[in-house]
Amino acid sequence: MEFKERLAFLIEEKGTNMSAVSKATGIPRSSLHNYLLGTEVGLSKLIILADFFSCSLDFLVFGASEGTLDDELEVVQAEIKSQGLYEIVLRKKKIKKESE
């Protein structure tokens, strides 16, 4: 799947459209349209889109993960339910000085 297909997928998954994405991100609708046609996207726009869609840059650019951060959150929550949750506590302790 190419970037343009992932972008279309995310727009559909979020139940939105290019006009709404444009308004929310400040990216012109014409640019979004061009991205869907295969035009290259600059890093600053990729960051904005990843933030808007709550997905990783890896997914957006490479398709490297399963999808959105919500999907990843569900996996983590399921892991917590099945394996439990650990708490790590850090406390500052005074160190006793050795007598000379």
Biopython code that builds the backbone (N, CA, C, O; Angstrom):
import numpy as np
from Bio.PDB.StructureBuilder import StructureBuilder

atoms = [
    (1, "MET", "N", (0.846, -1.171, 0.000)),
    (1, "MET", "CA", (0.000, 0.000, 0.000)),
    (1, "MET", "C", (0.897, 1.241, 0.000)),
    (1, "MET", "O", (1.833, 1.335, 0.793)),
    (2, "GLU", "N", (0.614, 2.162, -0.865)),
    (2, "GLU", "CA", (1.379, 3.407, -0.974)),
    (2, "GLU", "C", (0.805, 4.470, -0.039)),
    (2, "GLU", "O", (-0.282, 4.311, 0.517)),
    (3, "PHE", "N", (1.569, 5.567, 0.122)),
    (3, "PHE", "CA", (1.123, 6.656, 0.989)),
    (3, "PHE", "C", (-0.274, 7.133, 0.607)),
    (3, "PHE", "O", (-1.128, 7.316, 1.475)),
    (4, "LYS", "N", (-0.509, 7.333, -0.680)),
    (4, "LYS", "CA", (-1.807, 7.864, -1.107)),
    (4, "LYS", "C", (-2.947, 6.938, -0.690)),
    (4, "LYS", "O", (-4.038, 7.405, -0.364)),
    (5, "GLU", "N", (-2.701, 5.635, -0.699)),
    (5, "GLU", "CA", (-3.728, 4.679, -0.288)),
    (5, "GLU", "C", (-3.927, 4.701, 1.225)),
    (5, "GLU", "O", (-5.049, 4.568, 1.715)),
    (6, "ARG", "N", (-2.824, 4.870, 1.961)),
    (6, "ARG", "CA", (-2.939, 4.964, 3.424)),
    (6, "ARG", "C", (-3.683, 6.236, 3.812)),
    (6, "ARG", "O", (-4.497, 6.221, 4.736)),
    (7, "LEU", "N", (-3.410, 7.339, 3.112)),
    (7, "LEU", "CA", (-4.112, 8.588, 3.397)),
    (7, "LEU", "C", (-5.607, 8.428, 3.137)),
    (7, "LEU", "O", (-6.426, 8.843, 3.957)),
    (8, "ALA", "N", (-5.962, 7.835, 2.015)),
    (8, "ALA", "CA", (-7.376, 7.597, 1.709)),
    (8, "ALA", "C", (-8.010, 6.701, 2.775)),
    (8, "ALA", "O", (-9.140, 6.940, 3.200)),
    (9, "PHE", "N", (-7.280, 5.672, 3.204)),
    (9, "PHE", "CA", (-7.761, 4.761, 4.239)),
    (9, "PHE", "C", (-8.033, 5.517, 5.538)),
    (9, "PHE", "O", (-9.074, 5.322, 6.165)),
    (10, "LEU", "N", (-7.099, 6.378, 5.941)),
    (10, "LEU", "CA", (-7.258, 7.120, 7.191)),
    (10, "LEU", "C", (-8.418, 8.106, 7.128)),
    (10, "LEU", "O", (-9.142, 8.280, 8.109)),
    (11, "ILE", "N", (-8.596, 8.745, 5.988)),
    (11, "ILE", "CA", (-9.724, 9.668, 5.822)),
    (11, "ILE", "C", (-11.033, 8.900, 5.975)),
    (11, "ILE", "O", (-11.950, 9.347, 6.663)),
    (12, "GLU", "N", (-11.108, 7.749, 5.332)),
    (12, "GLU", "CA", (-12.323, 6.931, 5.412)),
    (12, "GLU", "C", (-12.523, 6.382, 6.820)),
    (12, "GLU", "O", (-13.636, 6.400, 7.345)),
    (13, "GLU", "N", (-11.441, 5.892, 7.433)),
    (13, "GLU", "CA", (-11.535, 5.308, 8.776)),
    (13, "GLU", "C", (-12.012, 6.330, 9.798)),
    (13, "GLU", "O", (-12.765, 5.999, 10.714)),
    (14, "LYS", "N", (-11.571, 7.570, 9.638)),
    (14, "LYS", "CA", (-11.963, 8.630, 10.565)),
    (14, "LYS", "C", (-13.372, 9.140, 10.263)),
    (14, "LYS", "O", (-13.948, 9.889, 11.052)),
    (15, "GLY", "N", (-13.919, 8.736, 9.130)),
    (15, "GLY", "CA", (-15.259, 9.168, 8.762)),
    (15, "GLY", "C", (-15.314, 10.649, 8.427)),
    (15, "GLY", "O", (-16.274, 11.341, 8.765)),
    (16, "THR", "N", (-14.286, 11.119, 7.766)),
    (16, "THR", "CA", (-14.194, 12.536, 7.444)),
    (16, "THR", "C", (-14.004, 12.711, 5.940)),
    (16, "THR", "O", (-14.116, 11.748, 5.181)),
    (17, "ASN", "N", (-13.721, 13.920, 5.517)),
    (17, "ASN", "CA", (-13.480, 14.185, 4.096)),
    (17, "ASN", "C", (-12.330, 15.183, 3.963)),
    (17, "ASN", "O", (-11.837, 15.718, 4.956)),
    (18, "MET", "N", (-11.917, 15.422, 2.731)),
    (18, "MET", "CA", (-10.763, 16.301, 2.498)),
    (18, "MET", "C", (-11.006, 17.719, 3.002)),
    (18, "MET", "O", (-10.088, 18.354, 3.521)),
    (19, "SER", "N", (-12.214, 18.217, 2.859)),
    (19, "SER", "CA", (-12.503, 19.579, 3.325)),
    (19, "SER", "C", (-12.324, 19.695, 4.832)),
    (19, "SER", "O", (-11.754, 20.670, 5.320)),
    (20, "ALA", "N", (-12.812, 18.699, 5.569)),
    (20, "ALA", "CA", (-12.686, 18.714, 7.028)),
    (20, "ALA", "C", (-11.228, 18.560, 7.454)),
    (20, "ALA", "O", (-10.780, 19.211, 8.398)),
    (21, "VAL", "N", (-10.492, 17.697, 6.758)),
    (21, "VAL", "CA", (-9.069, 17.515, 7.061)),
    (21, "VAL", "C", (-8.326, 18.818, 6.789)),
    (21, "VAL", "O", (-7.475, 19.231, 7.577)),
    (22, "SER", "N", (-8.648, 19.454, 5.683)),
    (22, "SER", "CA", (-8.014, 20.720, 5.317)),
    (22, "SER", "C", (-8.266, 21.786, 6.376)),
    (22, "SER", "O", (-7.348, 22.491, 6.793)),
    (23, "LYS", "N", (-9.511, 21.893, 6.801)),
    (23, "LYS", "CA", (-9.874, 22.897, 7.800)),
    (23, "LYS", "C", (-9.168, 22.631, 9.130)),
    (23, "LYS", "O", (-8.695, 23.564, 9.779)),
    (24, "ALA", "N", (-9.097, 21.366, 9.534)),
    (24, "ALA", "CA", (-8.500, 21.013, 10.827)),
    (24, "ALA", "C", (-6.976, 21.119, 10.830)),
    (24, "ALA", "O", (-6.373, 21.423, 11.859)),
    (25, "THR", "N", (-6.361, 20.871, 9.685)),
    (25, "THR", "CA", (-4.892, 20.827, 9.625)),
    (25, "THR", "C", (-4.256, 22.081, 9.037)),
    (25, "THR", "O", (-3.073, 22.343, 9.255)),
    (26, "GLY", "N", (-5.035, 22.847, 8.299)),
    (26, "GLY", "CA", (-4.468, 24.008, 7.615)),
    (26, "GLY", "C", (-3.778, 23.653, 6.306)),
    (26, "GLY", "O", (-3.180, 24.513, 5.660)),
    (27, "ILE", "N", (-3.861, 22.389, 5.919)),
    (27, "ILE", "CA", (-3.288, 21.954, 4.637)),
    (27, "ILE", "C", (-4.344, 22.206, 3.564)),
    (27, "ILE", "O", (-5.471, 21.727, 3.692)),
    (28, "PRO", "N", (-4.009, 22.938, 2.520)),
    (28, "PRO", "CA", (-5.000, 23.230, 1.482)),
    (28, "PRO", "C", (-5.630, 21.953, 0.911)),
    (28, "PRO", "O", (-4.968, 20.927, 0.748)),
    (29, "ARG", "N", (-6.919, 22.051, 0.615)),
    (29, "ARG", "CA", (-7.642, 20.912, 0.051)),
    (29, "ARG", "C", (-6.993, 20.451, -1.250)),
    (29, "ARG", "O", (-6.941, 19.255, -1.533)),
    (30, "SER", "N", (-6.505, 21.392, -2.029)),
    (30, "SER", "CA", (-5.856, 21.043, -3.300)),
    (30, "SER", "C", (-4.594, 20.215, -3.059)),
    (30, "SER", "O", (-4.284, 19.307, -3.831)),
    (31, "SER", "N", (-3.870, 20.531, -1.987)),
    (31, "SER", "CA", (-2.674, 19.741, -1.649)),
    (31, "SER", "C", (-3.073, 18.328, -1.249)),
    (31, "SER", "O", (-2.449, 17.358, -1.679)),
    (32, "LEU", "N", (-4.111, 18.208, -0.427)),
    (32, "LEU", "CA", (-4.589, 16.880, -0.025)),
    (32, "LEU", "C", (-5.004, 16.073, -1.250)),
    (32, "LEU", "O", (-4.704, 14.883, -1.356)),
    (33, "HIS", "N", (-5.694, 16.734, -2.168)),
    (33, "HIS", "CA", (-6.109, 16.069, -3.409)),
    (33, "HIS", "C", (-4.880, 15.569, -4.174)),
    (33, "HIS", "O", (-4.862, 14.442, -4.669)),
    (34, "ASN", "N", (-3.863, 16.417, -4.264)),
    (34, "ASN", "CA", (-2.633, 16.019, -4.961)),
    (34, "ASN", "C", (-1.933, 14.862, -4.258)),
    (34, "ASN", "O", (-1.382, 13.980, -4.917)),
    (35, "TYR", "N", (-1.951, 14.855, -2.914)),
    (35, "TYR", "CA", (-1.350, 13.740, -2.170)),
    (35, "TYR", "C", (-2.062, 12.434, -2.520)),
    (35, "TYR", "O", (-1.432, 11.386, -2.659)),
    (36, "LEU", "N", (-3.391, 12.517, -2.660)),
    (36, "LEU", "CA", (-4.174, 11.325, -3.010)),
    (36, "LEU", "C", (-3.890, 10.862, -4.441)),
    (36, "LEU", "O", (-4.156, 9.712, -4.792)),
    (37, "LEU", "N", (-3.353, 11.758, -5.253)),
    (37, "LEU", "CA", (-2.970, 11.395, -6.622)),
    (37, "LEU", "C", (-1.525, 10.902, -6.704)),
    (37, "LEU", "O", (-1.092, 10.408, -7.745)),
    (38, "GLY", "N", (-0.778, 11.039, -5.599)),
    (38, "GLY", "CA", (0.588, 10.527, -5.582)),
    (38, "GLY", "C", (1.685, 11.563, -5.487)),
    (38, "GLY", "O", (2.864, 11.214, -5.561)),
    (39, "THR", "N", (1.330, 12.838, -5.324)),
    (39, "THR", "CA", (2.338, 13.881, -5.172)),
    (39, "THR", "C", (3.103, 13.675, -3.866)),
    (39, "THR", "O", (2.523, 13.265, -2.862)),
    (40, "GLU", "N", (4.407, 13.962, -3.882)),
    (40, "GLU", "CA", (5.223, 13.834, -2.670)),
    (40, "GLU", "C", (4.751, 14.805, -1.598)),
    (40, "GLU", "O", (4.256, 15.894, -1.889)),
    (41, "VAL", "N", (4.920, 14.376, -0.346)),
    (41, "VAL", "CA", (4.496, 15.177, 0.799)),
    (41, "VAL", "C", (5.728, 15.533, 1.624)),
    (41, "VAL", "O", (6.565, 14.674, 1.901)),
    (42, "GLY", "N", (5.835, 16.789, 2.011)),
    (42, "GLY", "CA", (6.956, 17.219, 2.849)),
    (42, "GLY", "C", (6.806, 16.739, 4.285)),
    (42, "GLY", "O", (5.704, 16.419, 4.732)),
    (43, "LEU", "N", (7.911, 16.691, 4.992)),
    (43, "LEU", "CA", (7.928, 16.190, 6.361)),
    (43, "LEU", "C", (6.994, 16.970, 7.277)),
    (43, "LEU", "O", (6.292, 16.373, 8.093)),
    (44, "SER", "N", (6.977, 18.287, 7.156)),
    (44, "SER", "CA", (6.124, 19.090, 8.043)),
    (44, "SER", "C", (4.651, 18.735, 7.863)),
    (44, "SER", "O", (3.897, 18.698, 8.835)),
    (45, "LYS", "N", (4.243, 18.477, 6.639)),
    (45, "LYS", "CA", (2.847, 18.089, 6.371)),
    (45, "LYS", "C", (2.571, 16.669, 6.869)),
    (45, "LYS", "O", (1.481, 16.382, 7.363)),
    (46, "LEU", "N", (3.557, 15.790, 6.739)),
    (46, "LEU", "CA", (3.397, 14.425, 7.249)),
    (46, "LEU", "C", (3.184, 14.436, 8.758)),
    (46, "LEU", "O", (2.353, 13.692, 9.278)),
    (47, "ILE", "N", (3.931, 15.276, 9.454)),
    (47, "ILE", "CA", (3.791, 15.372, 10.907)),
    (47, "ILE", "C", (2.396, 15.867, 11.273)),
    (47, "ILE", "O", (1.766, 15.342, 12.192)),
    (48, "ILE", "N", (1.923, 16.863, 10.563)),
    (48, "ILE", "CA", (0.579, 17.399, 10.813)),
    (48, "ILE", "C", (-0.473, 16.319, 10.571)),
    (48, "ILE", "O", (-1.392, 16.154, 11.374)),
    (49, "LEU", "N", (-0.339, 15.588, 9.473)),
    (49, "LEU", "CA", (-1.309, 14.537, 9.153)),
    (49, "LEU", "C", (-1.263, 13.396, 10.167)),
    (49, "LEU", "O", (-2.308, 12.889, 10.576)),
    (50, "ALA", "N", (-0.067, 12.991, 10.573)),
    (50, "ALA", "CA", (0.060, 11.921, 11.569)),
    (50, "ALA", "C", (-0.597, 12.341, 12.877)),
    (50, "ALA", "O", (-1.267, 11.538, 13.527)),
    (51, "ASP", "N", (-0.407, 13.586, 13.259)),
    (51, "ASP", "CA", (-1.031, 14.097, 14.475)),
    (51, "ASP", "C", (-2.550, 14.114, 14.331)),
    (51, "ASP", "O", (-3.261, 13.685, 15.240)),
    (52, "PHE", "N", (-3.048, 14.600, 13.212)),
    (52, "PHE", "CA", (-4.492, 14.674, 12.989)),
    (52, "PHE", "C", (-5.136, 13.291, 13.022)),
    (52, "PHE", "O", (-6.198, 13.111, 13.617)),
    (53, "PHE", "N", (-4.496, 12.324, 12.389)),
    (53, "PHE", "CA", (-5.067, 10.980, 12.317)),
    (53, "PHE", "C", (-4.659, 10.092, 13.495)),
    (53, "PHE", "O", (-5.039, 8.922, 13.550)),
    (54, "SER", "N", (-3.898, 10.636, 14.423)),
    (54, "SER", "CA", (-3.423, 9.869, 15.589)),
    (54, "SER", "C", (-2.741, 8.576, 15.160)),
    (54, "SER", "O", (-3.027, 7.502, 15.689)),
    (55, "CYS", "N", (-1.845, 8.695, 14.203)),
    (55, "CYS", "CA", (-1.098, 7.520, 13.756)),
    (55, "CYS", "C", (0.388, 7.863, 13.754)),
    (55, "CYS", "O", (0.769, 9.031, 13.837)),
    (56, "SER", "N", (1.198, 6.853, 13.660)),
    (56, "SER", "CA", (2.641, 7.085, 13.654)),
    (56, "SER", "C", (3.102, 7.533, 12.267)),
    (56, "SER", "O", (2.462, 7.241, 11.257)),
    (57, "LEU", "N", (4.217, 8.241, 12.244)),
    (57, "LEU", "CA", (4.823, 8.593, 10.957)),
    (57, "LEU", "C", (5.223, 7.328, 10.204)),
    (57, "LEU", "O", (5.128, 7.272, 8.978)),
    (58, "ASP", "N", (5.672, 6.314, 10.943)),
    (58, "ASP", "CA", (6.047, 5.047, 10.309)),
    (58, "ASP", "C", (4.882, 4.465, 9.523)),
    (58, "ASP", "O", (5.049, 4.014, 8.390)),
    (59, "PHE", "N", (3.699, 4.480, 10.131)),
    (59, "PHE", "CA", (2.537, 3.950, 9.417)),
    (59, "PHE", "C", (2.212, 4.814, 8.211)),
    (59, "PHE", "O", (1.985, 4.304, 7.114)),
    (60, "LEU", "N", (2.192, 6.112, 8.418)),
    (60, "LEU", "CA", (1.813, 7.026, 7.347)),
    (60, "LEU", "C", (2.753, 6.917, 6.150)),
    (60, "LEU", "O", (2.302, 6.898, 5.005)),
    (61, "VAL", "N", (4.045, 6.845, 6.410)),
    (61, "VAL", "CA", (5.032, 6.834, 5.331)),
    (61, "VAL", "C", (5.302, 5.433, 4.788)),
    (61, "VAL", "O", (5.340, 5.222, 3.576)),
    (62, "PHE", "N", (5.488, 4.481, 5.697)),
    (62, "PHE", "CA", (5.926, 3.146, 5.277)),
    (62, "PHE", "C", (4.879, 2.050, 5.447)),
    (62, "PHE", "O", (5.053, 0.944, 4.936)),
    (63, "GLY", "N", (3.800, 2.345, 6.154)),
    (63, "GLY", "CA", (2.832, 1.300, 6.458)),
    (63, "GLY", "C", (3.391, 0.331, 7.484)),
    (63, "GLY", "O", (3.017, -0.841, 7.516)),
    (64, "ALA", "N", (4.301, 0.836, 8.331)),
    (64, "ALA", "CA", (5.084, -0.026, 9.218)),
    (64, "ALA", "C", (4.332, -0.555, 10.427)),
    (64, "ALA", "O", (4.793, -1.504, 11.060)),
    (65, "SER", "N", (3.210, 0.016, 10.763)),
    (65, "SER", "CA", (2.471, -0.508, 11.906)),
    (65, "SER", "C", (1.058, -0.826, 11.468)),
    (65, "SER", "O", (0.701, -0.657, 10.302)),
    (66, "GLU", "N", (0.278, -1.277, 12.390)),
    (66, "GLU", "CA", (-1.065, -1.735, 12.065)),
    (66, "GLU", "C", (-2.036, -0.602, 11.770)),
    (66, "GLU", "O", (-3.015, -0.812, 11.054)),
    (67, "GLY", "N", (-1.795, 0.581, 12.296)),
    (67, "GLY", "CA", (-2.750, 1.645, 12.045)),
    (67, "GLY", "C", (-2.625, 2.788, 13.021)),
    (67, "GLY", "O", (-1.541, 3.339, 13.215)),
    (68, "THR", "N", (-3.737, 3.143, 13.636)),
    (68, "THR", "CA", (-3.774, 4.333, 14.461)),
    (68, "THR", "C", (-3.294, 4.069, 15.876)),
    (68, "THR", "O", (-3.140, 2.922, 16.296)),
    (69, "LEU", "N", (-3.065, 5.136, 16.591)),
    (69, "LEU", "CA", (-2.674, 5.017, 17.992)),
    (69, "LEU", "C", (-3.782, 4.390, 18.818)),
    (69, "LEU", "O", (-3.509, 3.727, 19.818)),
    (70, "ASP", "N", (-5.041, 4.592, 18.409)),
    (70, "ASP", "CA", (-6.153, 3.948, 19.109)),
    (70, "ASP", "C", (-6.028, 2.434, 19.015)),
    (70, "ASP", "O", (-6.299, 1.728, 19.986)),
    (71, "ASP", "N", (-5.620, 1.932, 17.857)),
    (71, "ASP", "CA", (-5.411, 0.491, 17.694)),
    (71, "ASP", "C", (-4.302, 0.010, 18.621)),
    (71, "ASP", "O", (-4.430, -1.033, 19.262)),
    (72, "GLU", "N", (-3.221, 0.766, 18.689)),
    (72, "GLU", "CA", (-2.103, 0.398, 19.549)),
    (72, "GLU", "C", (-2.514, 0.446, 21.016)),
    (72, "GLU", "O", (-2.077, -0.387, 21.811)),
    (73, "LEU", "N", (-3.353, 1.419, 21.380)),
    (73, "LEU", "CA", (-3.840, 1.530, 22.749)),
    (73, "LEU", "C", (-4.665, 0.308, 23.124)),
    (73, "LEU", "O", (-4.547, -0.205, 24.237)),
    (74, "GLU", "N", (-5.495, -0.158, 22.207)),
    (74, "GLU", "CA", (-6.292, -1.356, 22.465)),
    (74, "GLU", "C", (-5.400, -2.561, 22.732)),
    (74, "GLU", "O", (-5.696, -3.366, 23.615)),
    (75, "VAL", "N", (-4.325, -2.691, 21.989)),
    (75, "VAL", "CA", (-3.388, -3.801, 22.188)),
    (75, "VAL", "C", (-2.756, -3.708, 23.571)),
    (75, "VAL", "O", (-2.647, -4.712, 24.275)),
    (76, "VAL", "N", (-2.341, -2.513, 23.960)),
    (76, "VAL", "CA", (-1.724, -2.322, 25.273)),
    (76, "VAL", "C", (-2.726, -2.622, 26.383)),
    (76, "VAL", "O", (-2.384, -3.277, 27.367)),
    (77, "GLN", "N", (-3.957, -2.150, 26.231)),
    (77, "GLN", "CA", (-4.975, -2.407, 27.249)),
    (77, "GLN", "C", (-5.277, -3.896, 27.373)),
    (77, "GLN", "O", (-5.471, -4.397, 28.480)),
    (78, "ALA", "N", (-5.317, -4.602, 26.261)),
    (78, "ALA", "CA", (-5.539, -6.048, 26.296)),
    (78, "ALA", "C", (-4.380, -6.746, 26.999)),
    (78, "ALA", "O", (-4.592, -7.688, 27.762)),
    (79, "GLU", "N", (-3.169, -6.291, 26.747)),
    (79, "GLU", "CA", (-1.986, -6.866, 27.401)),
    (79, "GLU", "C", (-2.038, -6.635, 28.908)),
    (79, "GLU", "O", (-1.695, -7.525, 29.687)),
    (80, "ILE", "N", (-2.460, -5.455, 29.316)),
    (80, "ILE", "CA", (-2.577, -5.153, 30.744)),
    (80, "ILE", "C", (-3.608, -6.070, 31.392)),
    (80, "ILE", "O", (-3.386, -6.579, 32.491)),
    (81, "LYS", "N", (-4.738, -6.282, 30.713)),
    (81, "LYS", "CA", (-5.773, -7.160, 31.266)),
    (81, "LYS", "C", (-5.279, -8.586, 31.415)),
    (81, "LYS", "O", (-5.583, -9.248, 32.407)),
    (82, "SER", "N", (-4.526, -9.066, 30.446)),
    (82, "SER", "CA", (-4.093, -10.462, 30.490)),
    (82, "SER", "C", (-2.847, -10.666, 31.349)),
    (82, "SER", "O", (-2.729, -11.700, 32.006)),
    (83, "GLN", "N", (-1.926, -9.721, 31.363)),
    (83, "GLN", "CA", (-0.656, -9.899, 32.061)),
    (83, "GLN", "C", (-0.567, -9.130, 33.377)),
    (83, "GLN", "O", (0.280, -9.428, 34.219)),
    (84, "GLY", "N", (-1.422, -8.163, 33.546)),
    (84, "GLY", "CA", (-1.338, -7.344, 34.747)),
    (84, "GLY", "C", (-0.531, -6.082, 34.500)),
    (84, "GLY", "O", (0.041, -5.881, 33.429)),
    (85, "LEU", "N", (-0.503, -5.258, 35.500)),
    (85, "LEU", "CA", (0.167, -3.972, 35.398)),
    (85, "LEU", "C", (1.220, -3.889, 36.487)),
    (85, "LEU", "O", (0.959, -4.258, 37.632)),
    (86, "TYR", "N", (2.380, -3.421, 36.152)),
    (86, "TYR", "CA", (3.465, -3.268, 37.115)),
    (86, "TYR", "C", (3.612, -1.800, 37.463)),
    (86, "TYR", "O", (3.410, -0.920, 36.626)),
    (87, "GLU", "N", (3.966, -1.554, 38.707)),
    (87, "GLU", "CA", (4.225, -0.185, 39.133)),
    (87, "GLU", "C", (5.683, -0.094, 39.557)),
    (87, "GLU", "O", (6.161, -0.897, 40.358)),
    (88, "ILE", "N", (6.363, 0.865, 39.028)),
    (88, "ILE", "CA", (7.753, 1.101, 39.388)),
    (88, "ILE", "C", (7.801, 2.424, 40.134)),
    (88, "ILE", "O", (7.319, 3.447, 39.646)),
    (89, "VAL", "N", (8.385, 2.389, 41.313)),
    (89, "VAL", "CA", (8.453, 3.587, 42.138)),
    (89, "VAL", "C", (9.914, 3.972, 42.325)),
    (89, "VAL", "O", (10.739, 3.135, 42.689)),
    (90, "LEU", "N", (10.225, 5.213, 42.082)),
    (90, "LEU", "CA", (11.569, 5.742, 42.307)),
    (90, "LEU", "C", (11.506, 6.711, 43.473)),
    (90, "LEU", "O", (10.677, 7.621, 43.496)),
    (91, "ARG", "N", (12.382, 6.511, 44.431)),
    (91, "ARG", "CA", (12.446, 7.409, 45.580)),
    (91, "ARG", "C", (13.881, 7.889, 45.749)),
    (91, "ARG", "O", (14.835, 7.132, 45.568)),
    (92, "LYS", "N", (14.008, 9.127, 46.090)),
    (92, "LYS", "CA", (15.327, 9.675, 46.364)),
    (92, "LYS", "C", (15.687, 9.318, 47.804)),
    (92, "LYS", "O", (14.898, 9.531, 48.725)),
    (93, "LYS", "N", (16.878, 8.779, 47.984)),
    (93, "LYS", "CA", (17.340, 8.417, 49.321)),
    (93, "LYS", "C", (18.602, 9.196, 49.632)),
    (93, "LYS", "O", (19.423, 9.472, 48.757)),
    (94, "LYS", "N", (18.729, 9.537, 50.883)),
    (94, "LYS", "CA", (19.954, 10.204, 51.323)),
    (94, "LYS", "C", (21.039, 9.154, 51.477)),
    (94, "LYS", "O", (20.791, 8.051, 51.964)),
    (95, "ILE", "N", (22.218, 9.503, 51.067)),
    (95, "ILE", "CA", (23.356, 8.601, 51.199)),
    (95, "ILE", "C", (24.136, 9.029, 52.434)),
    (95, "ILE", "O", (24.505, 10.193, 52.588)),
    (96, "LYS", "N", (24.376, 8.061, 53.304)),
    (96, "LYS", "CA", (25.150, 8.363, 54.510)),
    (96, "LYS", "C", (26.609, 8.540, 54.133)),
    (96, "LYS", "O", (27.185, 7.723, 53.416)),
    (97, "LYS", "N", (27.187, 9.605, 54.620)),
    (97, "LYS", "CA", (28.606, 9.853, 54.356)),
    (97, "LYS", "C", (29.437, 8.994, 55.290)),
    (97, "LYS", "O", (29.143, 8.881, 56.481)),
    (98, "GLU", "N", (30.460, 8.401, 54.743)),
    (98, "GLU", "CA", (31.357, 7.585, 55.553)),
    (98, "GLU", "C", (32.288, 8.490, 56.342)),
    (98, "GLU", "O", (32.759, 9.505, 55.830)),
    (99, "SER", "N", (32.551, 8.123, 57.576)),
    (99, "SER", "CA", (33.480, 8.895, 58.416)),
    (99, "SER", "C", (34.900, 8.653, 57.952)),
    (99, "SER", "O", (35.256, 7.545, 57.552)),
    (100, "GLU", "N", (35.683, 9.666, 58.007)),
    (100, "GLU", "CA", (37.080, 9.517, 57.603)),
    (100, "GLU", "C", (37.939, 9.073, 58.736)),
    (100, "GLU", "O", (39.146, 8.899, 58.564)),
]
sb = StructureBuilder()
sb.init_structure("model")
sb.init_model(0)
sb.init_chain("A")
sb.init_seg("    ")
for serial, (resi, resn, name, xyz) in enumerate(atoms, 1):
    if name == "N":
        sb.init_residue(resn, " ", resi, " ")
    sb.init_atom(name, np.array(xyz, "f"), 0.0, 1.0, " ", f" {name:<3s}", serial, name[0])
structure = sb.get_structure()
